[in-house]
Amino acid sequence: MAPKKAPSAKPVVKKVRNTTEFKKTIIEQYESGTSVAELSRMYKKPYTTLCSIVAKKNEIKDAVVAKGVTMLTKMRSPVLEEVEKLLLVWINEKQLAGDTLMTSFICEKARQLHEDLVKKLPANSEVSEFKASKGWFERFKNRTGIHSVVRHGEAASSDHKAAEKYVHEFQEYIEAEGLKPEQVFNCDETGLFWKKMPKRTFITQEEKAMPGHKPMKDRLTLMFCANASGDFKVKSLLVYHSENPRVFRKNNVMKSKLCVFWKSNSKAWVTREIFVEWFNEVFGPSVKEYLLEKKLDPKCLLVMDNAPAHPPNLDDLIFEEFGFITVKFLPPNTTTLLQPMDQQVIANCKKLYTKALFHRCLTVTTHIHLTLREFWREHFSILHCITLIGMAWEGVTTRTLNSAWRKLWPDCVDKRDFEEFGTDPNEPMSVVKSILALESSMGLDVSLEDVEELVEDHNEELTTEELQKLQQEEQHIAAQNLAAEEEEERWKKVPSSEIKEIFTMWGKMESFMEKHRPNKVVASQVGNMYSDKVLGHFREVLKRRQKQSSLLSYFVRQDSTDPQGGPNGIKKQRREATPEKQMVPEVLMEGDSPPKL
């Protein structure tokens, strides 16, 4: 009998399908003049494969598909494609917010999106039935790269066990490190619809009669931070969708003087970059100063959840002078159980904000019947909102902040807080009573349930239309970021001295025109427009470079003068615990964290 052939040692190469995004990139470069042969060498793809892509370029260019899709079939309707795109946005929102997603929830949301989109189609449109079956979901996962979705019966089954275990470990860590309540901090984000009022107010009722005017949907994100003893509150982070609102320009507002750390992006979300900036510019310096004033050991623990906006590699991103700060992450799905800020602190702050908002409304509208548009436009701006937020955060008492740790660290809570909680005028129930009293004086019939509902309403589910708008914003941001990166790369080669020389020449030209041009008004208008529209970009380039240079010189200065910043100072501590891997789609981990409302 012939000897058996030895098994081949040649590895099995798994076939990798090209995504539609990649095919569109190939087509764009081909149409811009790059040959197929050159593209084949550039991307190391077979020549015949790229020829097939180019041959089907019209079909591929017209395709609007979800991210990660590799195949185009005639069976997939445009409605289903839109459903999957919006579903990805929704999943991203939920997972980044720390919510647990089960297969049944995702399928139910897909059916809802499909129904909403079908309603918008013309009456004679033919749309096939969509059941959002398990088979569809498995194919959807394969197309988009989603993984680790919690299945039926698994959601939050170990939440309480994980929380109990973490409380025990946390207590042991505190004792081992010898930390005091003054040295342990907690931070958390929340959303705020800053013009929202209870539904039965005259302002709200008028809003319903004004299509297209929805100021109460104007949202911002706040991040609060305080220590376990409750005697120190860190300056809050506020993220809004506008960097320079009109009221700021009108009143020459200096952002550094605000009672909040003002940042912006189009989604009004906390991103990793914003969080790191807040940590280095606000949290680190203020905690360092506080510990020195209290004459406490330079040791600090920051407890927070493991949302993507809180980077797990934070140790590598913070300034070295803040190496005395250690970060611990709460286990997944334990936020509502353990997160101190979620134990009535944020809710109480929102109630205090509502109380201040009603007080302002009462003050402005006394003896005057204002319309909604008049009140919001002329008597309440984002600047007023910031002032009320500052008042509300200031109004959160030491007792409320300290009592919030009763689940995670009960030993640090003053026993009297449990007995006397609710007697302070700024405690939750007392705040609600004050709001009801203000509403009564305004002639409004609003109940306790209305106020509680108002606080809960900040957790509104995004509608299909809002998901569509969010998706458009994400696409717009991605395009802007790509253009900015290309622009930045191009200008890295231009030395700062050359840009400064251009500004010097422009200054001379402005002086010359101002001196010799007969029509100085025209010269000034054109000059200002050119300065803003053309030279503004170069001004930003110089500003960024100067900021980087200032940071570098700051580090050098600290190393030579600060005993805690030099090589013989406090060694940077590493986190004791690494957060568990989050169950988020790989294609969705972009670092944007929506507010947990």
RODO-2510 file (C-alpha; in nm, 4 decimals, decimal comma):
residues 597
     n   res          X          Y          Z
     1     m     0,0000     0,0000     0,0000
     2     a     0,1350     0,3355    -0,0960
     3     p     0,2417     0,5572     0,1928
     4     k     0,0035     0,8335     0,2906
     5     k     0,0919     1,1784     0,1718
     6     a     0,2208     1,4091     0,4386
     7     p    -0,0231     1,6879     0,5206
     8     s     0,0538     2,0098     0,3442
     9     a     0,2275     2,2677     0,5584
    10     k     0,0867     2,5491     0,3467
    11     p    -0,1346     2,7715     0,5648
    12     v    -0,4962     2,8188     0,4697
    13     v    -0,5510     3,1748     0,3578
    14     k    -0,8908     3,3092     0,4532
    15     k    -1,0541     3,5049     0,1771
    16     v    -1,1073     3,8679     0,2692
    17     r    -1,3940     4,0449     0,0974
    18     n    -1,3577     4,4044    -0,0027
    19     t    -1,6051     4,6395     0,1649
    20     t    -1,8196     4,8787    -0,0335
    21     e    -1,6317     5,1715     0,1236
    22     f    -1,3049     5,0315    -0,0163
    23     k    -1,4610     4,9814    -0,3605
    24     k    -1,5815     5,3413    -0,3630
    25     t    -1,2297     5,4575    -0,2712
    26     i    -1,0883     5,2611    -0,5655
    27     i    -1,3448     5,4136    -0,8017
    28     e    -1,2732     5,7681    -0,6796
    29     q    -0,9001     5,7270    -0,7347
    30     y    -0,9579     5,5655    -1,0744
    31     e    -1,1791     5,8544    -1,1846
    32     s    -0,9209     6,1031    -1,0614
    33     g    -0,6662     5,9587    -1,3078
    34     t    -0,4941     5,6703    -1,1295
    35     s    -0,4633     5,3625    -1,3495
    36     v    -0,5891     5,0192    -1,2471
    37     a    -0,2372     4,8787    -1,2629
    38     e    -0,1092     5,1485    -1,0292
    39     l    -0,3998     5,0890    -0,7885
    40     s    -0,3214     4,7177    -0,7948
    41     r     0,0355     4,7866    -0,6862
    42     m    -0,0707     5,0465    -0,4324
    43     y    -0,3265     4,8285    -0,2513
    44     k    -0,1657     4,4916    -0,3335
    45     k    -0,4883     4,3657    -0,4853
    46     p    -0,5255     4,1468    -0,7981
    47     y    -0,5518     4,3449    -1,1200
    48     t    -0,8608     4,1508    -1,2284
    49     t    -1,0384     4,2241    -0,8972
    50     l    -0,9933     4,5978    -0,9412
    51     c    -1,1049     4,5751    -1,3035
    52     s    -1,4284     4,4116    -1,1844
    53     i    -1,4800     4,6917    -0,9332
    54     v    -1,4269     4,9594    -1,1961
    55     a    -1,6638     4,7790    -1,4360
    56     k    -1,9433     4,8007    -1,1771
    57     k    -1,8614     5,1542    -1,0697
    58     n    -2,2075     5,3011    -1,1398
    59     e    -2,3819     5,0376    -0,9316
    60     i    -2,1312     5,0715    -0,6460
    61     k    -2,1381     5,4522    -0,6470
    62     d    -2,5177     5,4568    -0,6212
    63     a    -2,5185     5,2098    -0,3326
    64     v    -2,5917     5,3572     0,0103
    65     v    -2,5114     5,0829     0,2587
    66     a    -2,4301     5,0347     0,6244
    67     k    -2,0665     5,0469     0,7302
    68     g    -1,8815     4,7199     0,6733
    69     v    -2,1099     4,5811     0,4003
    70     t    -1,9119     4,3816     0,1424
    71     m    -2,1783     4,2571    -0,0990
    72     l    -2,4525     4,4279    -0,2955
    73     t    -2,7630     4,2289    -0,3752
    74     k    -3,0849     4,3230    -0,5475
    75     m    -3,2831     4,1730    -0,2598
    76     r    -3,1793     4,4459    -0,0170
    77     s    -3,4184     4,7385    -0,0399
    78     p    -3,3116     5,0998     0,0244
    79     v    -3,5411     5,1029     0,3294
    80     l    -3,3586     4,8071     0,4821
    81     e    -3,0236     4,9712     0,4126
    82     e    -3,1443     5,2851     0,5902
    83     v    -3,2720     5,0749     0,8813
    84     e    -2,9297     4,9162     0,9307
    85     k    -2,7484     5,2493     0,9117
    86     l    -2,9756     5,4059     1,1718
    87     l    -2,9600     5,0913     1,3837
    88     l    -2,5811     5,1198     1,3979
    89     v    -2,6120     5,4790     1,5192
    90     w    -2,8618     5,3691     1,7853
    91     i    -2,6419     5,0781     1,9001
    92     n    -2,3465     5,3138     1,9244
    93     e    -2,5503     5,5543     2,1387
    94     k    -2,6674     5,2788     2,3725
    95     q    -2,3339     5,1025     2,4111
    96     l    -2,1388     5,4235     2,4665
    97     a    -2,3915     5,5191     2,7336
    98     g    -2,3132     5,1929     2,9126
    99     d    -2,6536     5,0341     2,8449
   100     t    -2,6836     4,6578     2,8137
   101     l    -2,8166     4,5477     2,4751
   102     m    -2,9878     4,2164     2,4164
   103     t    -3,0593     4,0664     2,0770
   104     s    -3,4336     4,1052     2,1323
   105     f    -3,3934     4,4790     2,2031
   106     i    -3,1937     4,5328     1,8838
   107     c    -3,4423     4,3383     1,6698
   108     e    -3,7355     4,5282     1,8204
   109     k    -3,5631     4,8610     1,7480
   110     a    -3,4974     4,7480     1,3897
   111     r    -3,8681     4,6688     1,3404
   112     q    -3,9618     5,0086     1,4845
   113     l    -3,7201     5,1918     1,2542
   114     h    -3,8554     4,9988     0,9552
   115     e    -4,2139     5,0928     1,0407
   116     d    -4,1218     5,4608     1,0822
   117     l    -3,9399     5,4719     0,7479
   118     v    -4,2182     5,2883     0,5623
   119     k    -4,4732     5,5448     0,6854
   120     k    -4,2805     5,8163     0,5038
   121     l    -4,2914     5,6350     0,1687
   122     p    -4,5531     5,7180    -0,0973
   123     a    -4,8775     5,5239    -0,0666
   124     n    -4,8142     5,3190    -0,3840
   125     s    -4,4669     5,2007    -0,2744
   126     e    -4,4111     4,8277    -0,2555
   127     v    -4,2151     4,7262     0,0537
   128     s    -4,1481     4,3676     0,1495
   129     e    -4,2250     4,2503     0,5031
   130     f    -3,9422     4,2830     0,7532
   131     k    -3,9478     4,0523     1,0562
   132     a    -3,6017     4,1324     1,2010
   133     s    -3,5448     3,7602     1,2503
   134     k    -3,2477     3,5930     1,4157
   135     g    -3,1167     3,5019     1,0713
   136     w    -3,1243     3,8669     0,9642
   137     f    -2,9528     3,9685     1,2869
   138     e    -2,6707     3,7171     1,2351
   139     r    -2,6161     3,8454     0,8810
   140     f    -2,6317     4,2044     1,0100
   141     k    -2,3603     4,1209     1,2644
   142     n    -2,1405     3,9658     0,9944
   143     r    -2,1842     4,2643     0,7659
   144     t    -2,1121     4,5285     1,0281
   145     g    -1,8655     4,3603     1,2631
   146     i    -2,0797     4,3843     1,5775
   147     h    -1,9803     4,1338     1,8421
   148     s    -2,0478     4,0391     2,2038
   149     v    -2,4121     4,1377     2,2060
   150     v    -2,5825     4,0104     2,5218
   151     r    -2,8327     3,7391     2,4395
   152     h    -3,1646     3,6501     2,5999
   153     g    -3,1497     3,5891     2,9729
   154     e    -2,7926     3,7147     3,0119
   155     a    -2,8544     4,0849     3,0585
   156     a    -2,7421     4,2200     3,3931
   157     s    -2,7676     3,8738     3,5523
   158     s    -2,4439     3,9282     3,7429
   159     d    -2,4828     4,3008     3,8122
   160     h    -2,5516     4,2661     4,1844
   161     k    -2,2856     3,9979     4,2304
   162     a    -2,0279     4,2101     4,0485
   163     a    -2,1278     4,5116     4,2580
   164     e    -2,0962     4,3217     4,5862
   165     k    -1,7568     4,1861     4,4883
   166     y    -1,6331     4,5300     4,3819
   167     v    -1,7485     4,6934     4,7083
   168     h    -1,5404     4,4414     4,9027
   169     e    -1,2350     4,4933     4,6794
   170     f    -1,2771     4,8702     4,6954
   171     q    -1,2844     4,8658     5,0758
   172     e    -0,9666     4,6567     5,0866
   173     y    -0,7929     4,8957     4,8464
   174     i    -0,8912     5,2023     5,0493
   175     e    -0,7590     5,0452     5,3703
   176     a    -0,4366     4,9268     5,2051
   177     e    -0,3651     5,2725     5,0629
   178     g    -0,4752     5,4565     5,3768
   179     l    -0,6984     5,6931     5,1795
   180     k    -0,9313     5,9409     5,3483
   181     p    -1,2704     6,0554     5,2110
   182     e    -1,1101     6,3897     5,1205
   183     q    -0,8737     6,2079     4,8837
   184     v    -1,1308     5,9962     4,6966
   185     f    -1,3212     6,1540     4,4052
   186     n    -1,5959     6,0518     4,1664
   187     c    -1,7071     6,2012     3,8349
   188     d    -1,9917     6,1285     3,5956
   189     e    -2,1606     6,2853     3,2918
   190     t    -2,5239     6,3717     3,2374
   191     g    -2,7314     6,5412     2,9707
   192     l    -2,9434     6,8488     3,0300
   193     f    -3,2177     6,9901     2,8086
   194     w    -3,1546     7,3332     2,9495
   195     k    -3,4833     7,4931     2,8381
   196     k    -3,7104     7,2092     2,9431
   197     m    -4,0011     7,2656     3,1829
   198     p    -4,2869     7,0518     3,3180
   199     k    -4,5413     6,9721     3,0488
   200     r    -4,8311     7,1634     3,2014
   201     t    -4,6673     7,5068     3,2105
   202     f    -4,7973     7,7749     2,9749
   203     i    -4,4531     7,7959     2,8175
   204     t    -4,4583     7,4275     2,7293
   205     q    -4,8132     7,4413     2,6005
   206     e    -4,7265     7,7252     2,3682
   207     e    -4,4295     7,5332     2,2325
   208     k    -4,6634     7,2604     2,1039
   209     a    -4,8415     7,5184     1,8911
   210     m    -4,5190     7,6382     1,7305
   211     p    -4,4029     7,3847     1,4673
   212     g    -4,0322     7,3911     1,4031
   213     h    -3,9550     7,5795     1,7227
   214     k    -3,8152     7,3277     1,9697
   215     p    -3,5832     7,5055     2,2129
   216     m    -3,6487     7,2415     2,4765
   217     k    -3,4597     6,9923     2,2590
   218     d    -3,1461     7,2042     2,2981
   219     r    -2,9167     6,9764     2,4935
   220     l    -2,5800     7,0117     2,6584
   221     t    -2,3649     6,7664     2,8522
   222     l    -2,2354     6,8234     3,2033
   223     m    -1,9761     6,6346     3,4013
   224     f    -1,9777     6,6749     3,7785
   225     c    -1,6960     6,5748     4,0136
   226     a    -1,6572     6,5904     4,3923
   227     n    -1,4853     6,4042     4,6742
   228     a    -1,6368     6,1519     4,9149
   229     s    -1,6252     6,3879     5,2128
   230     g    -1,8413     6,6307     5,0130
   231     d    -1,6363     6,9369     5,1057
   232     f    -1,4722     6,9899     4,7656
   233     k    -1,6418     7,0233     4,4273
   234     v    -1,4319     7,0344     4,1135
   235     k    -1,5198     7,2842     3,8423
   236     s    -1,7808     7,1176     3,6197
   237     l    -1,7228     7,0354     3,2538
   238     l    -1,9855     7,1641     3,0088
   239     v    -1,9958     7,0525     2,6450
   240     y    -2,2217     7,2408     2,4032
   241     h    -2,2690     7,2161     2,0280
   242     s    -2,1525     7,5744     1,9677
   243     e    -1,8024     7,6935     2,0459
   244     n    -1,8854     8,0643     2,0495
   245     p    -2,2591     8,1321     2,0941
   246     r    -2,3824     8,4718     1,9857
   247     v    -2,4408     8,5810     2,3446
   248     f    -2,0726     8,5157     2,4194
   249     r    -1,9613     8,7412     2,1379
   250     k    -2,2175     9,0046     2,2278
   251     n    -2,1048     9,0208     2,5908
   252     n    -1,7315     8,9632     2,5295
   253     v    -1,7409     8,6555     2,7508
   254     m    -1,4071     8,5137     2,8630
   255     k    -1,4593     8,1369     2,8780
   256     s    -1,1833     8,0937     3,1336
   257     k    -1,3842     8,3077     3,3771
   258     l    -1,7011     8,0974     3,3537
   259     c    -1,8097     7,8795     3,6449
   260     v    -1,7797     7,5772     3,4131
   261     f    -1,5022     7,4422     3,1922
   262     w    -1,6519     7,5240     2,8503
   263     k    -1,5869     7,2906     2,5563
   264     s    -1,7780     7,2176     2,2363
   265     n    -1,8422     6,9682     1,9609
   266     s    -2,1311     6,9207     1,7196
   267     k    -2,2893     6,6399     1,9264
   268     a    -2,2457     6,8150     2,2622
   269     w    -2,0810     6,4969     2,3895
   270     v    -1,7783     6,4337     2,6080
   271     t    -1,4984     6,2866     2,3978
   272     r    -1,1702     6,1358     2,5131
   273     e    -0,9797     6,4465     2,4079
   274     i    -1,2152     6,6735     2,6026
   275     f    -1,2003     6,4508     2,9106
   276     v    -0,8181     6,4460     2,9099
   277     e    -0,8124     6,8238     2,8668
   278     w    -1,0477     6,8669     3,1658
   279     f    -0,8342     6,6276     3,3704
   280     n    -0,5078     6,8118     3,2980
   281     e    -0,6371     7,1681     3,3134
   282     v    -0,9042     7,1463     3,5845
   283     f    -0,9119     6,8290     3,7899
   284     g    -0,5382     6,7758     3,8427
   285     p    -0,4449     7,1340     3,9389
   286     s    -0,7473     7,1899     4,1657
   287     v    -0,7050     6,8576     4,3503
   288     k    -0,3332     6,9223     4,3969
   289     e    -0,4048     7,2652     4,5436
   290     y    -0,6824     7,1269     4,7664
   291     l    -0,4614     6,8523     4,9121
   292     l    -0,1867     7,1063     4,9863
   293     e    -0,4327     7,3364     5,1640
   294     k    -0,5659     7,0473     5,3701
   295     k    -0,2086     6,9320     5,4424
   296     l    -0,2975     6,5827     5,3233
   297     d    -0,0650     6,3300     5,1638
   298     p    -0,0392     6,3833     4,7863
   299     k    -0,2508     6,0790     4,7087
   300     c    -0,5771     6,0798     4,5169
   301     l    -0,8183     5,8205     4,3799
   302     l    -1,0667     5,8997     4,1021
   303     v    -1,3556     5,6541     4,0620
   304     m    -1,5534     5,6540     3,7369
   305     d    -1,7304     5,4191     3,4990
   306     n    -1,5559     5,2711     3,1985
   307     a    -1,7307     5,4711     2,9267
   308     p    -1,5209     5,5189     2,6095
   309     a    -1,4787     5,8886     2,6890
   310     h    -1,2792     5,7768     2,9941
   311     p    -0,9669     5,6372     2,8264
   312     p    -0,8244     5,3206     2,9873
   313     n    -0,4729     5,4456     2,9072
   314     l    -0,5286     5,7667     3,1029
   315     d    -0,1948     5,7246     3,2813
   316     d    -0,0185     5,7812     2,9504
   317     l    -0,2181     6,0943     2,8679
   318     i    -0,2125     6,2992     3,1882
   319     f     0,0635     6,5401     3,2841
   320     e     0,3415     6,3812     3,4847
   321     e     0,2915     6,6207     3,7749
   322     f    -0,0433     6,4503     3,8370
   323     g     0,1101     6,1072     3,8724
   324     f    -0,0140     6,0968     4,2316
   325     i    -0,3680     6,0441     4,0963
   326     t    -0,4850     5,6844     4,0573
   327     v    -0,7912     5,5902     3,8554
   328     k    -1,0260     5,3006     3,9287
   329     f    -1,3102     5,1945     3,7011
   330     l    -1,6443     5,0592     3,8126
   331     p    -1,7382     4,7168     3,6718
   332     p    -1,9741     4,7147     3,3710
   333     n    -2,3481     4,7268     3,4456
   334     t    -2,3009     4,8513     3,8023
   335     t    -2,3325     5,2242     3,7415
   336     t    -2,6841     5,2556     3,8797
   337     l    -2,5879     5,0433     4,1804
   338     l    -2,2548     5,1973     4,2787
   339     q    -2,1847     5,5221     4,0930
   340     p    -2,2006     5,7897     4,3682
   341     m    -2,3066     6,0681     4,1304
   342     d    -2,6073     5,8566     4,0295
   343     q    -2,7236     5,8278     4,3915
   344     q    -2,9387     6,1425     4,3883
   345     v    -2,6487     6,3856     4,3334
   346     i    -2,7108     6,4537     3,9636
   347     a    -3,0883     6,4303     4,0080
   348     n    -3,0767     6,6802     4,2941
   349     c    -2,8602     6,9170     4,0908
   350     k    -3,1139     6,9055     3,8068
   351     k    -3,3945     6,9805     4,0511
   352     l    -3,1999     7,2766     4,1877
   353     y    -3,1455     7,3943     3,8300
   354     t    -3,5207     7,3641     3,7636
   355     k    -3,5924     7,5591     4,0799
   356     a    -3,3568     7,8378     3,9694
   357     l    -3,5100     7,8328     3,6193
   358     f    -3,8617     7,8716     3,7615
   359     h    -3,7422     8,1512     3,9877
   360     r    -3,5997     8,3398     3,6903
   361     c    -3,9151     8,2765     3,4908
   362     l    -4,1258     8,4102     3,7791
   363     t    -3,9050     8,7178     3,8160
   364     v    -3,9158     8,8000     3,4448
   365     t    -4,2821     8,7271     3,3811
   366     t    -4,4294     8,8930     3,6898
   367     h    -4,7081     9,1283     3,5692
   368     i    -4,6068     9,0540     3,2085
   369     h    -4,7474     8,7776     2,9905
   370     l    -4,4575     8,6718     2,7696
   371     t    -4,4782     8,4281     2,4835
   372     l    -4,2419     8,1333     2,4682
   373     r    -4,0434     8,2852     2,1855
   374     e    -4,0054     8,6135     2,3742
   375     f    -3,8969     8,4501     2,6983
   376     w    -3,6412     8,2121     2,5459
   377     r    -3,5054     8,4611     2,2946
   378     e    -3,4915     8,7777     2,5038
   379     h    -3,4737     8,6659     2,8655
   380     f    -3,2959     8,3299     2,8750
   381     s    -2,9712     8,2438     2,6988
   382     i    -2,6982     7,9854     2,7406
   383     l    -2,5190     8,2437     2,9549
   384     h    -2,8144     8,2511     3,1964
   385     c    -2,8136     7,8713     3,1857
   386     i    -2,4470     7,8566     3,2910
   387     t    -2,5188     8,0865     3,5835
   388     l    -2,8083     7,8642     3,6965
   389     i    -2,5931     7,5514     3,6595
   390     g    -2,3303     7,7118     3,8805
   391     m    -2,5925     7,7989     4,1401
   392     a    -2,7388     7,4470     4,1265
   393     w    -2,4013     7,2743     4,1658
   394     e    -2,3117     7,5087     4,4475
   395     g    -2,6450     7,4256     4,6108
   396     v    -2,5757     7,0516     4,6276
   397     t    -2,4891     7,0051     4,9934
   398     t    -2,1989     6,8307     5,1598
   399     r    -2,4486     6,5891     5,3140
   400     t    -2,5879     6,4910     4,9709
   401     l    -2,2412     6,4363     4,8264
   402     n    -2,1226     6,2341     5,1260
   403     s    -2,4402     6,0226     5,1486
   404     a    -2,4035     5,9284     4,7813
   405     w    -2,1174     5,6951     4,8803
   406     r    -2,3340     5,4843     5,1100
   407     k    -2,3476     5,1956     4,8590
   408     l    -1,9870     5,1942     4,7400
   409     w    -1,8081     5,3042     5,0597
   410     p    -2,0540     5,3048     5,3532
   411     d    -1,7776     5,3521     5,6128
   412     c    -1,7053     5,7038     5,4845
   413     v    -2,0632     5,8253     5,5280
   414     d    -2,1431     6,0252     5,8388
   415     k    -2,4042     5,8286     6,0374
   416     r    -2,5989     6,1481     6,1048
   417     d    -2,6547     6,1889     5,7341
   418     f    -2,8838     5,8863     5,7311
   419     e    -3,0869     6,0204     6,0220
   420     e    -3,1153     6,3833     5,9156
   421     f    -3,1252     6,3389     5,5369
   422     g    -3,4094     6,5457     5,3886
   423     t    -3,4188     6,8179     5,6545
   424     d    -3,1902     7,0536     5,4659
   425     p    -3,3676     7,3038     5,2344
   426     n    -3,1432     7,1967     4,9473
   427     e    -3,2055     6,8220     4,9839
   428     p    -3,4089     6,6507     4,7062
   429     m    -3,7588     6,6511     4,8584
   430     s    -3,7211     7,0028     4,9974
   431     v    -3,6115     7,1247     4,6531
   432     v    -3,9206     6,9708     4,4924
   433     k    -4,1440     7,1445     4,7482
   434     s    -3,9746     7,4755     4,6670
   435     i    -4,0381     7,4208     4,2949
   436     l    -4,4043     7,3461     4,3608
   437     a    -4,4314     7,6628     4,5705
   438     l    -4,2825     7,8704     4,2867
   439     e    -4,5181     7,7119     4,0344
   440     s    -4,8142     7,7821     4,2600
   441     s    -4,7164     8,1489     4,2834
   442     m    -4,7100     8,1550     3,9017
   443     g    -5,0634     8,0174     3,8897
   444     l    -4,9576     7,6783     3,7535
   445     d    -5,1139     7,3451     3,8435
   446     v    -4,8055     7,1206     3,8572
   447     s    -4,7728     6,8165     4,0837
   448     l    -4,4866     6,6282     4,2455
   449     e    -4,5120     6,3665     3,9694
   450     d    -4,4687     6,6374     3,7054
   451     v    -4,1386     6,7514     3,8566
   452     e    -4,0093     6,3948     3,8913
   453     e    -4,1149     6,3263     3,5320
   454     l    -3,9245     6,6355     3,4200
   455     v    -3,5995     6,5020     3,5668
   456     e    -3,6598     6,1602     3,4098
   457     d    -3,7515     6,3148     3,0727
   458     h    -3,3859     6,4007     3,0150
   459     n    -3,3508     6,0289     2,9351
   460     e    -3,5660     6,0513     2,6240
   461     e    -3,5200     5,7867     2,3563
   462     l    -3,3985     5,9329     2,0271
   463     t    -3,6628     5,9290     1,7542
   464     t    -3,6031     5,7971     1,4035
   465     e    -3,5745     6,1543     1,2735
   466     e    -3,3182     6,2401     1,5414
   467     l    -3,1179     5,9279     1,4570
   468     q    -3,1173     6,0314     1,0915
   469     k    -2,9961     6,3780     1,1831
   470     l    -2,7298     6,2318     1,4112
   471     q    -2,6110     6,0057     1,1315
   472     q    -2,5831     6,3029     0,8958
   473     e    -2,3856     6,4932     1,1585
   474     e    -2,1491     6,1982     1,2041
   475     q    -2,0863     6,1808     0,8292
   476     h    -2,0295     6,5567     0,8175
   477     i    -1,7865     6,5378     1,1121
   478     a    -1,5968     6,2489     0,9533
   479     a    -1,5569     6,4486     0,6318
   480     q    -1,4448     6,7565     0,8254
   481     n    -1,1923     6,5563     1,0281
   482     l    -1,0488     6,3984     0,7145
   483     a    -1,0154     6,7383     0,5467
   484     a    -0,8581     6,8857     0,8631
   485     e    -0,6060     6,6016     0,8864
   486     e    -0,5061     6,6443     0,5229
   487     e    -0,4784     7,0199     0,5700
   488     e    -0,2743     6,9800     0,8885
   489     e    -0,0402     6,7330     0,7209
   490     r     0,0145     6,9733     0,4342
   491     w     0,0930     7,2660     0,6656
   492     k     0,3339     7,0761     0,8882
   493     k     0,5973     7,1421     0,6248
   494     v     0,5512     7,5211     0,6456
   495     p     0,7747     7,6732     0,9178
   496     s     0,6190     7,9089     1,1736
   497     s     0,8695     8,1807     1,0851
   498     e     0,7340     8,1932     0,7301
   499     i     0,3740     8,2264     0,8540
   500     k     0,4749     8,5036     1,0969
   501     e     0,6472     8,6843     0,8107
   502     i     0,3228     8,6747     0,6126
   503     f     0,1381     8,8346     0,9081
   504     t     0,4031     9,1059     0,9326
   505     m     0,3621     9,1827     0,5616
   506     w    -0,0163     9,1851     0,6007
   507     g     0,0131     9,4323     0,8886
   508     k     0,2195     9,6655     0,6724
   509     m    -0,0304     9,6341     0,3893
   510     e    -0,3224     9,7159     0,6206
   511     s    -0,1425    10,0227     0,7519
   512     f    -0,0647    10,1388     0,3977
   513     m    -0,4253    10,0949     0,2777
   514     e    -0,5647    10,2664     0,5853
   515     k    -0,3344    10,5596     0,5314
   516     h    -0,3655    10,6110     0,1553
   517     r    -0,7006    10,4593     0,0465
   518     p    -0,9596    10,7370    -0,0050
   519     n    -1,2544    10,5151     0,0924
   520     k    -1,1342    10,3848     0,4262
   521     v    -1,4663    10,2101     0,5028
   522     v    -1,4381     9,9837     0,1966
   523     a    -1,0723     9,9125     0,2713
   524     s    -1,1561     9,8200     0,6293
   525     q    -1,4426     9,5893     0,5299
   526     v    -1,2402     9,4031     0,2668
   527     g    -0,9387     9,3834     0,4959
   528     n    -1,1406     9,2422     0,7828
   529     m    -1,3040     8,9853     0,5551
   530     y    -0,9669     8,8726     0,4180
   531     s    -0,8207     8,8573     0,7685
   532     d    -1,1070     8,6385     0,8922
   533     k    -1,1680     8,4134     0,5927
   534     v    -0,8120     8,3629     0,4652
   535     l    -0,5636     8,4410     0,7396
   536     g    -0,7801     8,2904     1,0133
   537     h    -0,6578     7,9406     0,9277
   538     f    -0,2920     8,0416     0,9594
   539     r    -0,3714     8,2123     1,2869
   540     e    -0,5106     7,8831     1,4219
   541     v    -0,2018     7,6941     1,3019
   542     l     0,0249     7,9319     1,4920
   543     k    -0,1979     7,9150     1,7992
   544     r    -0,1805     7,5350     1,8096
   545     r     0,1963     7,5366     1,7685
   546     q     0,2394     7,7989     2,0386
   547     k     0,0199     7,5947     2,2728
   548     q     0,2329     7,2830     2,2153
   549     s     0,5476     7,4874     2,2728
   550     s     0,4042     7,6340     2,5948
   551     l     0,3180     7,2887     2,7267
   552     l     0,6702     7,1667     2,6524
   553     s     0,8323     7,4620     2,8293
   554     y     0,5885     7,4143     3,1187
   555     f     0,7030     7,0551     3,1651
   556     v     1,0686     7,1609     3,1557
   557     r     1,0033     7,4365     3,4106
   558     q     0,8115     7,1988     3,6394
   559     d     1,0882     6,9378     3,6265
   560     s     1,3411     7,1945     3,7402
   561     t     1,1386     7,3768     4,0085
   562     d     0,8579     7,1508     4,1339
   563     p     0,9705     6,8877     4,3833
   564     q     0,6709     6,6781     4,2860
   565     g     0,7276     6,7163     3,9151
   566     g     1,0962     6,6335     3,8927
   567     p     1,2656     6,2991     3,8657
   568     n     1,2855     6,2712     4,2464
   569     g     0,9217     6,3588     4,3002
   570     i     0,6212     6,1369     4,3350
   571     k     0,6351     5,8375     4,1074
   572     k     0,3451     5,7945     3,8787
   573     q     0,1117     5,5296     4,0115
   574     r    -0,0417     5,2772     3,7790
   575     r    -0,4029     5,1752     3,8072
   576     e    -0,4589     4,8724     4,0236
   577     a    -0,7458     4,7460     3,8167
   578     t    -0,7938     4,7457     3,4424
   579     p    -1,1519     4,7891     3,3306
   580     e    -1,3134     4,4892     3,1749
   581     k    -1,3412     4,4928     2,8000
   582     q    -1,6537     4,6735     2,6954
   583     m    -1,9121     4,5065     2,4816
   584     v    -1,9055     4,7565     2,1975
   585     p    -1,8829     4,7037     1,8245
   586     e    -1,5262     4,7331     1,7005
   587     v    -1,6380     4,9558     1,4159
   588     l    -1,8133     5,1889     1,6608
   589     m    -1,5424     5,2624     1,9154
   590     e    -1,4688     5,6201     1,8156
   591     g    -1,4320     5,7699     2,1620
   592     d    -1,7539     5,9745     2,1656
   593     s    -1,9560     5,9258     2,4767
   594     p    -2,3127     6,0416     2,4782
   595     p    -2,4514     6,1781     2,8011
   596     k    -2,6116     5,9381     3,0436
   597     l    -2,9305     6,1326     3,0948
***
